[in-house]
């Protein structure tokens, strides 16, 4: 699998990521991170009994973990310029004048709606850490995904990189199992998805389109 490294003389050199490889974010202090994307559910549409079951399941899931995880909701405004362009192309291909007029009206309606109401996309993540030596805390905030204990933190010498990866993957499997028991679909982000997530976090204004799949596949 392709390896993503931090390019010199770029803004990436000011963050704590050393490399992204095989679905794992490696920090400069030796800590590791895996990111699990979780499909959301509409809690408000559930019955009271269903809500109680979900809440109890979430409590059991957290109590089953012997390490810290970070649960994050990431909201981003969706850009629909590409969709509108497809509708314009569809209009040009349409031979029926009535349908052409209807497509025009639809495009104008969508443009007006977006002007008054921003459409937001929400993504849900569970971030699983491994620092070495059994430590698993993450700094607060979403950027804790890419931050270790400190730039000057002493590296763990008693564990090899391979041993750390084994420990991290065991934690990932345990987290996935707990989420699945709650009836939630979840998937571990790969190198490309991690790189896109990382880029969009540090460049929110230039994140024009949804690059990471919105709903993980079973």
Backbone as a printed PyTorch tensor [residue, N CA C, xyz], in Angstrom:
tensor([[[  0.8500,  -1.2000,   0.0000],
         [  0.0000,   0.0000,   0.0000],
         [  0.8790,   1.2410,   0.0000]],

        [[  0.4040,   2.2690,  -0.6990],
         [  1.1960,   3.4910,  -0.8160],
         [  1.3780,   4.1480,   0.5440]],

        [[  2.5090,   4.7820,   0.7060],
         [  2.8320,   5.4400,   1.9730],
         [  2.7610,   6.9390,   1.7860]],

        [[  2.1210,   7.6270,   2.7350],
         [  2.0170,   9.0770,   2.6990],
         [  2.9440,   9.6610,   3.7400]],

        [[  3.8970,  10.4850,   3.3280],
         [  4.8270,  11.1200,   4.2590],
         [  4.6180,  12.6160,   4.2310]],

        [[  5.1550,  13.2760,   5.2360],
         [  5.0070,  14.7190,   5.3480],
         [  6.0460,  15.4080,   4.4700]],

        [[  5.5670,  16.2060,   3.5200],
         [  6.4600,  16.8790,   2.5940],
         [  7.1940,  18.0150,   3.2940]],

        [[  8.4830,  18.2230,   2.9900],
         [  9.2270,  19.3280,   3.5860],
         [  8.7620,  20.6600,   3.0370]],

        [[  9.0320,  21.7270,   3.7970],
         [  8.7200,  23.0790,   3.3580],
         [  7.2370,  23.2510,   3.0380]],

        [[  6.3810,  22.6230,   3.7960],
         [  4.9440,  22.7780,   3.6240],
         [  4.3270,  23.0010,   4.9900]],

        [[  3.0310,  23.3470,   5.0080],
         [  2.3580,  23.5730,   6.2830],
         [  2.3050,  22.2920,   7.1050]],

        [[  2.4110,  21.1240,   6.4530],
         [  2.3150,  19.8680,   7.1770],
         [  3.4730,  19.6680,   8.1490]],

        [[  4.5970,  20.3540,   7.9200],
         [  5.7290,  20.1700,   8.8210],
         [  5.4720,  20.7690,  10.1910]],

        [[  4.4070,  21.5770,  10.3350],
         [  4.1110,  22.2150,  11.6170],
         [  3.1180,  21.4110,  12.4500]],

        [[  2.6620,  20.2590,  11.9570],
         [  1.7770,  19.4110,  12.7320],
         [  2.5490,  18.1690,  13.1550]],

        [[  1.9050,  17.3380,  13.9590],
         [  2.6190,  16.2510,  14.6180],
         [  2.5660,  14.9310,  13.8690]],

        [[  2.0670,  14.9210,  12.6420],
         [  1.9880,  13.6860,  11.8770],
         [  3.3290,  13.3810,  11.2220]],

        [[  3.7970,  12.1440,  11.4060],
         [  5.0260,  11.7140,  10.7520],
         [  4.7160,  11.0410,   9.4210]],

        [[  3.7390,  10.1160,   9.4140],
         [  3.3570,   9.4500,   8.1800],
         [  1.9920,   8.7990,   8.3450]],

        [[  1.3790,   8.4870,   7.2040],
         [  0.1290,   7.7380,   7.1690],
         [  0.3930,   6.5000,   6.3310]],

        [[  0.2480,   5.3340,   6.9330],
         [  0.6070,   4.0990,   6.2480],
         [ -0.2600,   2.9530,   6.7500]],

        [[ -0.8010,   2.1830,   5.8090],
         [ -1.6010,   0.9970,   6.1350],
         [ -2.7570,   1.3230,   7.0720]],

        [[ -3.3960,   2.4800,   6.8390],
         [ -4.5560,   2.8530,   7.6330],
         [ -4.2470,   3.3260,   9.0280]],

        [[ -2.9930,   3.6940,   9.2810],
         [ -2.5740,   4.1430,  10.6170],
         [ -1.8700,   5.4880,  10.5000]],

        [[ -2.2330,   6.4230,  11.3880],
         [ -1.5380,   7.7040,  11.4810],
         [ -0.4350,   7.5630,  12.5150]],

        [[  0.8090,   7.7350,  12.0880],
         [  1.9380,   7.6730,  13.0060],
         [  2.3740,   9.0810,  13.3520]],

        [[  2.4480,   9.3720,  14.6590],
         [  2.8250,  10.6920,  15.1310],
         [  4.3370,  10.7830,  15.3110]],

        [[  4.8220,  12.0070,  15.3820],
         [  6.2610,  12.2210,  15.4980],
         [  6.8300,  11.7230,  16.8170]],

        [[  5.9850,  11.6180,  17.8450],
         [  6.4760,  11.1100,  19.1320],
         [  6.3390,   9.6000,  19.2440]],

        [[  5.9100,   8.9380,  18.1430],
         [  5.7900,   7.4910,  18.1340],
         [  4.3940,   6.9710,  18.4040]],

        [[  3.4710,   7.8350,  18.7950],
         [  2.0910,   7.4110,  19.0250],
         [  1.4010,   7.0420,  17.7230]],

        [[  0.3760,   6.2100,  17.8300],
         [ -0.3750,   5.7500,  16.6680],
         [ -1.8490,   6.1080,  16.8160]],

        [[ -2.5070,   6.3280,  15.6770],
         [ -3.9370,   6.6010,  15.6600],
         [ -4.5930,   5.8310,  14.5190]],

        [[ -5.7430,   5.2390,  14.7990],
         [ -6.6150,   4.6900,  13.7660],
         [ -7.9420,   5.4250,  13.8610]],

        [[ -8.5920,   5.6350,  12.7160],
         [ -9.8410,   6.3980,  12.6910],
         [-10.9490,   5.5180,  12.1180]],

        [[-12.0190,   5.3850,  12.8760],
         [-13.1730,   4.5890,  12.4550],
         [-14.3160,   5.5380,  12.1290]],

        [[-14.8490,   5.4140,  10.9170],
         [-16.0080,   6.2170,  10.5360],
         [-17.2720,   5.4180,  10.8400]],

        [[-18.2360,   6.0640,  11.5020],
         [-19.4330,   5.3830,  11.9750],
         [-20.6640,   6.0070,  11.3360]],

        [[-21.5450,   5.1530,  10.8200],
         [-22.7970,   5.6450,  10.2470],
         [-23.7090,   6.1450,  11.3620]],

        [[-24.3170,   7.3050,  11.1530],
         [-25.1970,   7.8780,  12.1650],
         [-26.5880,   7.2740,  12.1290]],

        [[-27.3270,   7.4870,  13.1930],
         [-28.7340,   7.0940,  13.2580],
         [-29.5310,   8.3130,  13.7220]],

        [[-30.7990,   8.3640,  13.3440],
         [-31.6560,   9.4740,  13.7670],
         [-32.2910,   9.1080,  15.1060]],

        [[-31.6460,   9.5430,  16.1780],
         [-32.0740,   9.1870,  17.5270],
         [-33.4630,   9.7240,  17.8320]],

        [[-33.7900,  10.9130,  17.3220],
         [-35.0700,  11.5490,  17.6360],
         [-36.2530,  10.7920,  17.0470]],

        [[-36.0190,  10.0390,  15.9750],
         [-37.1080,   9.2910,  15.3420],
         [-37.3500,   7.9310,  16.0050]],

        [[-36.5090,   7.5590,  16.9340],
         [-36.6760,   6.2880,  17.6330],
         [-37.7200,   6.4230,  18.7400]],

        [[-38.3450,   5.2980,  19.0640],
         [-39.2930,   5.2940,  20.1790],
         [-38.5270,   5.4250,  21.4950]],

        [[-39.2480,   5.6840,  22.5550],
         [-38.5860,   5.8420,  23.8510],
         [-37.8570,   4.5710,  24.2520]],

        [[-38.4710,   3.4180,  24.0090],
         [-37.8300,   2.1500,  24.3480],
         [-36.5580,   1.9570,  23.5240]],

        [[-36.6280,   2.2940,  22.2290],
         [-35.4550,   2.1570,  21.3690],
         [-34.3420,   3.1000,  21.8180]],

        [[-34.7060,   4.3280,  22.1900],
         [-33.7110,   5.2820,  22.6770],
         [-33.0300,   4.7700,  23.9430]],

        [[-33.8100,   4.1780,  24.8470],
         [-33.2420,   3.6360,  26.0790],
         [-32.2820,   2.4900,  25.7860]],

        [[-32.6290,   1.6570,  24.8140],
         [-31.7640,   0.5320,  24.4400],
         [-30.4600,   1.0490,  23.8460]],

        [[-30.5530,   2.0680,  22.9790],
         [-29.3590,   2.6390,  22.3570],
         [-28.4570,   3.2750,  23.4140]],

        [[-29.0680,   4.0300,  24.3440],
         [-28.2900,   4.6860,  25.4020],
         [-27.5940,   3.6610,  26.2910]],

        [[-28.3220,   2.6100,  26.6560],
         [-27.7260,   1.5640,  27.4930],
         [-26.6120,   0.8380,  26.7370]],

        [[-26.8260,   0.6110,  25.4420],
         [-25.8030,  -0.0400,  24.6280],
         [-24.5400,   0.7970,  24.5240]],

        [[-24.7200,   2.1090,  24.4260],
         [-23.5650,   3.0050,  24.3600],
         [-22.7950,   3.0050,  25.6770]],

        [[-23.5160,   2.9940,  26.7800],
         [-22.8670,   2.9330,  28.0920],
         [-22.0820,   1.6320,  28.2410]],

        [[-22.6910,   0.5210,  27.8140],
         [-21.9990,  -0.7700,  27.9000],
         [-20.7590,  -0.7780,  27.0130]],

        [[-20.8710,  -0.1500,  25.8430],
         [-19.7320,  -0.0830,  24.9250],
         [-18.5620,   0.6630,  25.5570]],

        [[-18.8410,   1.8270,  26.1440],
         [-17.7780,   2.6070,  26.7810],
         [-17.1810,   1.8710,  27.9780]],

        [[-18.0330,   1.2130,  28.7540],
         [-17.5440,   0.4990,  29.9330],
         [-16.7060,  -0.7240,  29.5560]],

        [[-16.8860,  -1.2210,  28.3360],
         [-16.1440,  -2.4100,  27.9080],
         [-14.7170,  -2.0810,  27.4870]],

        [[-14.4260,  -0.7990,  27.2820],
         [-13.0990,  -0.4000,  26.8060],
         [-12.1590,  -0.1680,  27.9820]],

        [[-10.9300,  -0.6450,  27.8610],
         [ -9.9140,  -0.3850,  28.8800],
         [ -8.8830,   0.6190,  28.3880]],

        [[ -9.2810,   1.4400,  27.4240],
         [ -8.4190,   2.4870,  26.8780],
         [ -9.3100,   3.6520,  26.4560]],

        [[ -8.7040,   4.8040,  26.2680],
         [ -9.4550,   5.9980,  25.8860],
         [ -9.6930,   6.0220,  24.3800]],

        [[-10.8640,   6.5010,  23.9790],
         [-11.1180,   6.8050,  22.5800],
         [-11.6890,   8.2170,  22.5000]],

        [[-11.6620,   8.7660,  21.3030],
         [-12.2310,  10.0920,  21.0900],
         [-13.3790,   9.9500,  20.0940]],

        [[-14.5520,  10.4350,  20.4680],
         [-15.7210,  10.4030,  19.5940],
         [-15.9590,  11.8150,  19.0780]],

        [[-15.9920,  11.9660,  17.7580],
         [-16.0340,  13.2880,  17.1530],
         [-17.1540,  13.3680,  16.1190]],

        [[-17.8670,  14.4910,  16.1130],
         [-18.8340,  14.8090,  15.0550],
         [-18.2490,  15.9570,  14.2390]],

        [[-18.0170,  15.7130,  12.9660],
         [-17.3980,  16.7150,  12.0970],
         [-18.4370,  17.2210,  11.0970]],

        [[-18.7820,  18.5030,  11.1780],
         [-19.7730,  19.1110,  10.2860],
         [-19.0780,  19.9200,   9.1990]],

        [[-19.6190,  19.8300,   7.9990],
         [-19.0220,  20.5610,   6.8880],
         [-20.1130,  20.9730,   5.8980]],

        [[-20.0050,  22.1880,   5.3870],
         [-20.9640,  22.6650,   4.3980],
         [-20.7320,  21.9770,   3.0670]],

        [[-21.8060,  21.4980,   2.4520],
         [-21.7020,  20.7870,   1.1860],
         [-21.7940,  21.7630,   0.0250]],

        [[-20.9190,  21.6040,  -0.9300],
         [-20.9560,  22.3900,  -2.1630],
         [-21.6640,  21.5660,  -3.2370]],

        [[-22.7310,  22.1250,  -3.8400],
         [-23.5160,  21.3780,  -4.8210],
         [-23.3300,  21.9110,  -6.2380]],

        [[-22.2560,  22.6520,  -6.4770],
         [-22.0190,  23.1770,  -7.8240],
         [-21.9460,  22.0570,  -8.8540]],

        [[-21.3130,  20.9470,  -8.4950],
         [-21.2040,  19.8280,  -9.4200],
         [-22.5630,  19.2490,  -9.7730]],

        [[-23.4450,  19.1710,  -8.7810],
         [-24.7850,  18.6550,  -9.0240],
         [-25.5780,  19.5780,  -9.9470]],

        [[-25.4770,  20.8820,  -9.7040],
         [-26.1830,  21.8410, -10.5600],
         [-25.6490,  21.8020, -11.9770]],

        [[-24.3480,  21.6000, -12.1330],
         [-23.7680,  21.5180, -13.4780],
         [-24.3070,  20.2880, -14.2110]],

        [[-24.4680,  19.1910, -13.5090],
         [-25.0430,  17.9940, -14.1320],
         [-26.4750,  18.2500, -14.5910]],

        [[-27.2210,  19.0160, -13.7950],
         [-28.5910,  19.3430, -14.1880],
         [-28.6050,  20.2320, -15.4300]],

        [[-27.6520,  21.1440, -15.5440],
         [-27.5780,  21.9950, -16.7390],
         [-27.2500,  21.1620, -17.9780]],

        [[-26.3420,  20.2070, -17.8050],
         [-26.0210,  19.3110, -18.9250],
         [-27.2530,  18.4980, -19.3110]],

        [[-27.9710,  18.0160, -18.3060],
         [-29.2060,  17.2550, -18.5750],
         [-30.2240,  18.1090, -19.3110]],

        [[-30.2940,  19.3870, -18.9700],
         [-31.2180,  20.2830, -19.6520],
         [-30.8590,  20.4240, -21.1280]],

        [[-29.5760,  20.5580, -21.4170],
         [-29.1480,  20.7240, -22.7990],
         [-29.4300,  19.4800, -23.6240]],

        [[-29.4360,  18.3320, -22.9940],
         [-29.6820,  17.0880, -23.7110],
         [-31.1690,  16.8080, -23.9060]],

        [[-32.0110,  17.4930, -23.1490],
         [-33.4500,  17.2450, -23.1940],
         [-34.0780,  17.8720, -24.4390]],

        [[-34.8720,  17.0960, -25.1550],
         [-35.5250,  17.5750, -26.3820],
         [-36.8940,  18.1990, -26.1020]],

        [[-37.5190,  17.7630, -25.0220],
         [-38.8550,  18.2510, -24.6960],
         [-38.7500,  19.6310, -24.0590]],

        [[-39.3880,  20.6100, -24.6700],
         [-39.2990,  21.9930, -24.1910],
         [-39.9080,  22.1470, -22.8000]],

        [[-40.9980,  21.4320, -22.5390],
         [-41.6340,  21.5180, -21.2280],
         [-40.6860,  21.0260, -20.1370]],

        [[-40.0180,  19.9040, -20.3850],
         [-39.0710,  19.3690, -19.4100],
         [-37.8630,  20.2830, -19.2350]],

        [[-37.4450,  20.9220, -20.3290],
         [-36.3310,  21.8710, -20.2260],
         [-36.6930,  23.0190, -19.2870]],

        [[-37.9260,  23.5220, -19.4360],
         [-38.3840,  24.6160, -18.5640],
         [-38.4800,  24.1540, -17.1140]],

        [[-38.9170,  22.9240, -16.9200],
         [-39.0300,  22.4030, -15.5580],
         [-37.6500,  22.2450, -14.9050]],

        [[-36.6710,  21.8250, -15.6880],
         [-35.3040,  21.7090, -15.1570],
         [-34.7630,  23.0830, -14.7900]],

        [[-35.0470,  24.0860, -15.6470],
         [-34.6400,  25.4580, -15.3350],
         [-35.2340,  25.9190, -14.0120]],

        [[-36.5110,  25.6610, -13.8310],
         [-37.1880,  26.0720, -12.6030],
         [-36.6050,  25.3330, -11.3910]],

        [[-36.3020,  24.0680, -11.5970],
         [-35.7390,  23.2690, -10.5050],
         [-34.3640,  23.8090, -10.1030]],

        [[-33.5360,  24.1310, -11.0910],
         [-32.2020,  24.6730, -10.8110],
         [-32.3150,  25.9800, -10.0330]],

        [[-33.1980,  26.8560, -10.4500],
         [-33.3740,  28.1310,  -9.7700],
         [-33.9020,  27.9400,  -8.3510]],

        [[-34.7860,  26.9400,  -8.1940],
         [-35.3160,  26.6600,  -6.8610],
         [-34.2000,  26.1900,  -5.9300]],

        [[-33.3740,  25.2750,  -6.4210],
         [-32.2710,  24.7520,  -5.6040],
         [-31.3000,  25.8750,  -5.2470]],

        [[-30.9690,  26.7260,  -6.2100],
         [-30.0460,  27.8280,  -5.9490],
         [-30.6030,  28.7630,  -4.8890]],

        [[-31.8840,  29.0670,  -4.9770],
         [-32.5070,  29.9330,  -3.9890],
         [-32.5670,  29.2920,  -2.6140]],

        [[-32.8420,  27.9890,  -2.5790],
         [-32.9220,  27.2700,  -1.3100],
         [-31.5610,  27.2460,  -0.6190]],

        [[-30.5050,  26.9780,  -1.3980],
         [-29.1560,  26.9170,  -0.8360],
         [-28.7170,  28.2870,  -0.3300]],

        [[-29.1530,  29.3380,  -1.0130],
         [-28.7920,  30.6880,  -0.5920],
         [-29.3550,  31.0110,   0.7750]],

        [[-30.5400,  30.4900,   1.0620],
         [-31.1980,  30.7740,   2.3340],
         [-30.9040,  29.7220,   3.4080]],

        [[-30.5300,  28.5110,   2.9740],
         [-30.3470,  27.4130,   3.9240],
         [-29.0860,  26.6250,   3.5650]],

        [[-28.0650,  26.7300,   4.4100],
         [-26.8500,  25.9750,   4.1700],
         [-27.1090,  24.4880,   4.4190]],

        [[-26.6190,  23.6520,   3.5090],
         [-26.7370,  22.2100,   3.6720],
         [-25.4530,  21.6860,   4.2860]],

        [[-25.5930,  21.0460,   5.4240],
         [-24.4350,  20.5580,   6.1580],
         [-24.3630,  19.0350,   6.0880]],

        [[-23.1620,  18.5460,   5.9870],
         [-22.9120,  17.1140,   6.0660],
         [-22.2180,  16.8230,   7.3890]],

        [[-22.6770,  15.7850,   8.0870],
         [-22.0760,  15.4100,   9.3560],
         [-21.4490,  14.0280,   9.2420]],

        [[-20.2350,  13.9260,   9.7140],
         [-19.5340,  12.6460,   9.7330],
         [-19.1740,  12.3110,  11.1820]],

        [[-19.2580,  11.0490,  11.5290],
         [-19.0300,  10.6030,  12.9020],
         [-17.7930,   9.6990,  12.9220]],

        [[-16.8910,   9.9960,  13.8490],
         [-15.6280,   9.2650,  13.9260],
         [-15.3500,   8.7910,  15.3470]],

        [[-14.7640,   7.6030,  15.4490],
         [-14.1910,   7.1180,  16.7040],
         [-12.6940,   6.9840,  16.4640]],

        [[-11.8980,   7.6960,  17.2610],
         [-10.4440,   7.7300,  17.0800],
         [ -9.7990,   6.8650,  18.1500]],

        [[ -9.0760,   5.8620,  17.6950],
         [ -8.4670,   4.8830,  18.6030],
         [ -6.9640,   5.1470,  18.6780]],

        [[ -6.4240,   5.3600,  19.8860],
         [ -4.9950,   5.6700,  20.0240],
         [ -4.1790,   4.5090,  20.5750]],

        [[ -2.9040,   4.5620,  20.3330],
         [ -1.9530,   3.7420,  21.0890],
         [ -0.6550,   4.5150,  21.1950]],

        [[ -0.2480,   4.7970,  22.4350],
         [  0.9450,   5.5980,  22.6580],
         [  2.1730,   4.7420,  22.9590]],

        [[  1.9510,   3.5230,  23.3820],
         [  3.0580,   2.6900,  23.8310],
         [  3.0800,   2.6400,  25.3460]],

        [[  3.4270,   1.5010,  25.8810],
         [  3.4730,   1.3650,  27.3340],
         [  2.1030,   1.3390,  27.9790]],

        [[  1.0590,   1.0970,  27.1630],
         [ -0.2900,   0.9870,  27.7030],
         [ -1.0140,   2.2970,  27.8630]],

        [[ -0.3970,   3.4120,  27.4710],
         [ -1.0380,   4.7210,  27.5970],
         [ -1.9250,   4.9550,  26.3910]],

        [[ -3.1350,   5.4830,  26.5950],
         [ -4.0280,   5.6630,  25.4670],
         [ -4.8210,   6.9430,  25.4920]],

        [[ -4.3340,   7.9690,  26.1140],
         [ -5.0720,   9.2200,  26.1910],
         [ -4.8770,  10.0460,  24.9320]],

        [[ -5.8920,  10.8440,  24.5920],
         [ -5.8170,  11.7350,  23.4480],
         [ -6.0730,  13.1470,  23.9290]],

        [[ -5.3700,  14.0930,  23.3660],
         [ -5.6380,  15.4850,  23.6960],
         [ -7.0490,  15.8520,  23.2690]],

        [[ -7.6340,  16.7930,  23.9560],
         [ -8.9950,  17.2160,  23.6380],
         [ -9.0370,  17.9180,  22.2920]],

        [[-10.2420,  17.8570,  21.6700],
         [-10.4110,  18.5140,  20.3800],
         [-10.0890,  17.5740,  19.2430]],

        [[-10.6880,  17.8540,  18.0660],
         [-10.5110,  16.9700,  16.9200],
         [ -9.0620,  16.9210,  16.4820]],

        [[ -8.3050,  18.0080,  16.6580],
         [ -6.9180,  17.9930,  16.2460],
         [ -6.0910,  17.0490,  17.1160]],

        [[ -6.6630,  16.5820,  18.2380],
         [ -5.9830,  15.5720,  19.0190],
         [ -5.7530,  14.2970,  18.2380]],

        [[ -6.5220,  14.1180,  17.1790],
         [ -6.3160,  12.9950,  16.2680],
         [ -4.8930,  12.9690,  15.7370]],

        [[ -4.2890,  14.1320,  15.5600],
         [ -2.9680,  14.2070,  14.9570],
         [ -1.9270,  14.6960,  15.9430]],

        [[ -2.2140,  14.6560,  17.2340],
         [ -1.2700,  15.1560,  18.2180],
         [ -0.9280,  14.0970,  19.2390]],

        [[  0.2990,  14.0200,  19.5760],
         [  0.7430,  13.0890,  20.6030],
         [  0.8280,  13.7800,  21.9360]],

        [[  1.6600,  13.2190,  22.8260],
         [  1.7620,  13.7700,  24.1850],
         [  2.4480,  15.1300,  24.1700]],

        [[  3.5290,  15.2640,  23.4170],
         [  4.1900,  16.5400,  23.2030],
         [  5.3210,  16.3040,  22.2250]],

        [[  5.8150,  17.3590,  21.6210],
         [  6.9050,  17.2020,  20.6710],
         [  8.1620,  16.6830,  21.3510]],

        [[  8.3270,  17.0090,  22.6170],
         [  9.5440,  16.6190,  23.3300],
         [  9.3370,  15.4080,  24.2240]],

        [[  8.1920,  14.7500,  24.0440],
         [  7.9090,  13.5940,  24.8890],
         [  8.9070,  12.4720,  24.6220]],

        [[  9.2810,  11.7880,  25.6970],
         [ 10.2280,  10.6820,  25.5560],
         [  9.5480,   9.5100,  24.8720]],

        [[ 10.1560,   8.9730,  23.8450],
         [  9.5790,   7.8650,  23.1050],
         [  9.6630,   6.5720,  23.9120]],

        [[  8.6420,   5.7600,  23.7330],
         [  8.6310,   4.4620,  24.3950],
         [  9.6710,   3.5520,  23.7450]],

        [[ 10.6080,   3.0280,  24.5300],
         [ 11.7060,   2.2310,  23.9990],
         [ 11.4550,   0.7290,  24.1430]],

        [[ 10.4570,   0.3520,  24.9460],
         [ 10.2760,  -1.0510,  25.2620],
         [  9.4350,  -1.8010,  24.2450]],

        [[  8.8280,  -1.1100,  23.2960],
         [  7.9810,  -1.7560,  22.3120],
         [  8.4620,  -1.4190,  20.9070]],

        [[  8.4570,  -2.4160,  20.0360],
         [  8.7990,  -2.1780,  18.6400],
         [  7.5860,  -1.6060,  17.9200]],

        [[  7.8070,  -1.0590,  16.7310],
         [  6.7020,  -0.5270,  15.9370],
         [  5.6940,  -1.6280,  15.6230]],

        [[  6.1950,  -2.8260,  15.3740],
         [  5.2930,  -3.9420,  15.0580],
         [  4.4120,  -4.2900,  16.2560]],

        [[  4.9930,  -4.2660,  17.4430],
         [  4.2070,  -4.5460,  18.6470],
         [  3.1530,  -3.4880,  18.8850]],

        [[  3.5090,  -2.2290,  18.6210],
         [  2.5310,  -1.1420,  18.7740],
         [  1.3740,  -1.3130,  17.7920]],

        [[  1.6980,  -1.7020,  16.5650],
         [  0.6450,  -1.9050,  15.5630],
         [ -0.2910,  -3.0340,  15.9760]],

        [[  0.2690,  -4.1050,  16.5390],
         [ -0.5570,  -5.2160,  16.9990],
         [ -1.5030,  -4.7440,  18.0900]],

        [[ -0.9960,  -3.9700,  19.0400],
         [ -1.8260,  -3.4540,  20.1280],
         [ -2.9180,  -2.5240,  19.6020]],

        [[ -2.5500,  -1.6550,  18.6630],
         [ -3.5320,  -0.7300,  18.0960],
         [ -4.6320,  -1.4920,  17.3820]],

        [[ -4.2660,  -2.4720,  16.5860],
         [ -5.2710,  -3.2220,  15.8250],
         [ -6.1730,  -4.0390,  16.7230]],

        [[ -5.6590,  -4.4980,  17.8410],
         [ -6.5180,  -5.1750,  18.8030],
         [ -7.5570,  -4.2100,  19.3680]],

        [[ -7.1310,  -2.9890,  19.6260],
         [ -8.0680,  -1.9670,  20.1210],
         [ -9.1020,  -1.6120,  19.0530]],

        [[ -8.6570,  -1.5270,  17.8090],
         [ -9.5800,  -1.2280,  16.7140],
         [-10.6230,  -2.3310,  16.5930]],

        [[-10.1880,  -3.5880,  16.6480],
         [-11.1270,  -4.7090,  16.5550],
         [-12.1210,  -4.6840,  17.7090]],

        [[-11.6530,  -4.3600,  18.8990],
         [-12.5410,  -4.2960,  20.0590],
         [-13.5640,  -3.1690,  19.8990]],

        [[-13.1090,  -2.0370,  19.3570],
         [-14.0150,  -0.8990,  19.1480],
         [-15.0470,  -1.2190,  18.0790]],

        [[-14.6090,  -1.8160,  16.9770],
         [-15.5320,  -2.2010,  15.9090],
         [-16.5780,  -3.1860,  16.4250]],

        [[-16.1380,  -4.1440,  17.2050],
         [-17.0580,  -5.1450,  17.7490],
         [-18.1130,  -4.4920,  18.6360]],

        [[-17.6850,  -3.5380,  19.4680],
         [-18.6340,  -2.8470,  20.3390],
         [-19.6380,  -2.0150,  19.5640]],

        [[-19.1830,  -1.3500,  18.5200],
         [-20.0790,  -0.5420,  17.6940],
         [-21.0840,  -1.4200,  16.9560]],

        [[-20.6140,  -2.5630,  16.4630],
         [-21.5050,  -3.4690,  15.7430],
         [-22.5610,  -4.0600,  16.6630]],

        [[-22.2030,  -4.2910,  17.9140],
         [-23.1960,  -4.7970,  18.8670],
         [-24.3050,  -3.7830,  19.1050]],

        [[-24.0040,  -2.5100,  18.9010],
         [-25.0150,  -1.4650,  19.0380],
         [-25.8520,  -1.3240,  17.7680]],

        [[-25.5130,  -2.0950,  16.7290],
         [-26.2380,  -2.0070,  15.4670],
         [-25.7410,  -0.8930,  14.5690]],

        [[-24.5300,  -0.3970,  14.8320],
         [-23.9660,   0.6910,  14.0340],
         [-23.0000,   0.1310,  13.0000]],

        [[-23.0640,   0.6760,  11.7920],
         [-22.1040,   0.2980,  10.7580],
         [-20.8590,   1.1580,  10.8920]],

        [[-19.7160,   0.5310,  10.7930],
         [-18.4630,   1.2590,  10.9900],
         [-17.3840,   0.6880,  10.0790]],

        [[-16.4410,   1.5420,   9.6740],
         [-15.3470,   1.1230,   8.8180],
         [-14.1050,   1.9180,   9.1810]],

        [[-12.9490,   1.2670,   9.1140],
         [-11.6800,   1.9330,   9.3960],
         [-11.2340,   2.6880,   8.1480]],

        [[-10.8500,   3.9600,   8.2930],
         [-10.4100,   4.7520,   7.1510],
         [ -9.0680,   4.2420,   6.6390]],

        [[ -8.9380,   4.2370,   5.2930],
         [ -7.6740,   3.8310,   4.6800],
         [ -6.7680,   5.0410,   4.4850]],

        [[ -5.6170,   4.8220,   3.8530],
         [ -4.6220,   5.8900,   3.7100],
         [ -5.1800,   7.1130,   2.9900]],

        [[ -5.8570,   6.8930,   1.8710],
         [ -6.3820,   8.0150,   1.1020],
         [ -7.4160,   8.7880,   1.8990]],

        [[ -8.3020,   8.0800,   2.5680],
         [ -9.3520,   8.7330,   3.3460],
         [ -8.7660,   9.4930,   4.5350]],

        [[ -7.7550,   8.9350,   5.1700],
         [ -7.0950,   9.6320,   6.2750],
         [ -6.4070,  10.9010,   5.7870]],

        [[ -5.7450,  10.8090,   4.6350],
         [ -5.0610,  11.9750,   4.0870],
         [ -6.0520,  13.0770,   3.7470]],

        [[ -7.1960,  12.6950,   3.1450],
         [ -8.2200,  13.6800,   2.7970],
         [ -8.8270,  14.3020,   4.0450]],

        [[ -9.0740,  13.4760,   5.0700],
         [ -9.6050,  13.9950,   6.3300],
         [ -8.6290,  14.9790,   6.9440]],

        [[ -7.3790,  14.5940,   6.9970],
         [ -6.3260,  15.4560,   7.5500],
         [ -6.2490,  16.7790,   6.7840]],

        [[ -6.2610,  16.7110,   5.4580],
         [ -6.1680,  17.9240,   4.6410],
         [ -7.3740,  18.8340,   4.8890]],

        [[ -8.5590,  18.2550,   4.9120],
         [ -9.7680,  19.0600,   5.0870],
         [ -9.8300,  19.7200,   6.4650]],

        [[ -9.2820,  19.0610,   7.4870],
         [ -9.2820,  19.6480,   8.8240],
         [ -8.4320,  20.9100,   8.8800]],

        [[ -7.3110,  20.8860,   8.1900],
         [ -6.4000,  22.0270,   8.2210],
         [ -6.6560,  23.0180,   7.0870]],

        [[ -7.5480,  22.6610,   6.1570],
         [ -7.8930,  23.5430,   5.0490],
         [ -9.4050,  23.5540,   4.8520]],

        [[-10.1670,  23.9810,   5.8720],
         [-11.6350,  23.8840,   5.8000],
         [-12.2390,  24.7200,   4.6810]],

        [[-11.6210,  25.8500,   4.3350],
         [-12.1940,  26.7100,   3.3110],
         [-12.0460,  26.1190,   1.9180]],

        [[-11.0310,  25.2950,   1.7220],
         [-10.8000,  24.7250,   0.3950],
         [-11.4260,  23.3540,   0.2280]],

        [[-12.0660,  22.8610,   1.2850],
         [-12.7210,  21.5550,   1.1940],
         [-14.0730,  21.7320,   0.5240]],

        [[-14.0840,  21.7290,  -0.7990],
         [-15.2750,  22.0830,  -1.5650],
         [-16.2310,  20.9200,  -1.7660]],

        [[-15.7140,  19.6880,  -1.6590],
         [-16.5870,  18.5770,  -1.9570],
         [-16.3750,  17.4540,  -0.9550]],

        [[-17.3500,  16.5870,  -0.8710],
         [-17.2800,  15.4790,   0.0710],
         [-16.3710,  14.4110,  -0.4930]],

        [[-15.1650,  14.2700,   0.0710],
         [-14.1990,  13.3250,  -0.4590],
         [-14.2830,  11.9740,   0.2130]],

        [[-14.6630,  11.9590,   1.4700],
         [-14.7580,  10.7010,   2.1980],
         [-16.1820,  10.1980,   2.0980]],

        [[-16.3430,   8.9070,   1.8310],
         [-17.6810,   8.3570,   1.6860],
         [-18.5030,   8.6490,   2.9270]],

        [[-19.7680,   9.0150,   2.7290],
         [-20.5830,   9.4660,   3.8390],
         [-21.0440,   8.3050,   4.7150]],

        [[-21.3690,   7.1610,   4.1110],
         [-21.8860,   6.0630,   4.8830],
         [-21.0210,   4.8460,   4.6880]],

        [[-20.4030,   4.3250,   5.7430],
         [-19.5620,   3.1480,   5.5920],
         [-20.3730,   1.9490,   5.1460]],

        [[-19.7630,   1.1310,   4.3000],
         [-20.4410,  -0.0820,   3.8290],
         [-20.3020,  -1.1900,   4.8660]],

        [[-21.2840,  -2.0960,   4.8440],
         [-21.2750,  -3.2000,   5.8090],
         [-20.0540,  -4.0710,   5.5670]]])
